[in-house]
């Protein structure tokens, strides 16, 4: 006798997260760490920057160097991608 099973019952417990096949791992070097930008206004009240951006007060600005830029997506844009960092001590 042979059991033929078509389909499967959902397992009990929290759902298993699927890995994102669109994510890539890129190694980078930290060039600089600085505090966030402060609001700069001219006497007339106009913003000097082309696009206004308010940095969070507790934020840090990192300047990164990616040695092999060919590993980055060709259409890399802040509106299309989100960056998640993993920091490892040397």
N, C-alpha and C positions, 0 to 999 in steps of 0.2 A: 504494500500500500504506500502511496506517495501523497504527501500534503502539498497542495499548490496554494500559495498565499498571494492574493492580489491586493495590493494596498497595505496599509499598516495603521494601527491605532496610534494616536499621538501619545508620546511618552509623558508621564506625570512629572511635574516640576517646572522650573522656569525654562523659557524658550532658550535654545542654544543660539548664540550670536554667530552669524555668518561672517566670514572675513571678506573685506572689500577687495575685489580683484583689481580695482582701479588705483589702489594705493601703492606707492613705491617708497623705498628707503633710500635716502640720499645723505651722505656724510658731508658735514660742513665744518668750517673752522670759525671760531668767534674772533672777530677782529676788534670789536669795540663794544663796550657796555656803557650807556649813559642814562641819565634821568630823562623823564618825558619832557616834551616841548612845553614851554610856557606860552601863554597867550600874548601875542605881540600885536599891538595896534599902533597905527600912526596917529598923530594928533587929530586928523580928520575922522578917525574911527574906522577907516578902511583896513581890511585884512591884506597883508602883503602877499600871503601865499595864494596860489590860484584856487586851491580847494581847501576850505576850512576843515580843520581836523582837531578835535579836542581829545588830547591824550588823557587817560586816567591818571589820577594823582599818585597812585601806588604802582604805576607801571614802570617798566624798564624798556629801553630801546636797544635792540641788539643789531649789530652789523655783522652779517655772516658772509663767508666766502665759500662757494661751492666749487671745489677744484675741477670737477668734471661736469660742466654745464650741459653736456649731452644727455645726462640722466634725467634732467628736468623735462616736464611736459612742454611741448612746443607752444601750446596755447595757455601758458601759465599767466594767470590773472587773479587778483584778489577777489573778484566777484565770482569766479568759477571754482576756486580751490580754497581749501582750508588747510593750514599747516599745523601739525601736532609735533611738538618737540619731545625728544627723550635725551636727557643730559646725562652723560657718563663721565665720571672723573677719570683723568689720565693716570 
